[in-house]
């Protein structure tokens, strides 16, 4: 079974996602990558987001994003 892939956009860090990314990086069950741009500029500007196995996960706060990411990876087969 492969590790869930969580991708963060460097341009989204102003929403507080850097701390969430660093916390998730500590989990050896996850593969966490930061990119300069993920090509979702509209989403990136508006709110915290990440890609989880290629699907956009967005939230109103960085803490809510962490919860939604954890929720998304827990329901993966």
Number of C-alpha atoms within 10 A of each C-alpha: 4 7 12 17 15 23 21 24 23 15 17 23 17 13 17 15 24 18 14 18 21 11 12 18 15 11 10 9 12 15 17 21 13 15 11 10 13 16 10 15 12 8 15 22 13 13 18 26 29 27 19 20 16 11 11 14 18 20 17 12 15 22 15 15 21 23 13 18 22 13 11 15 16 10 7 8 5
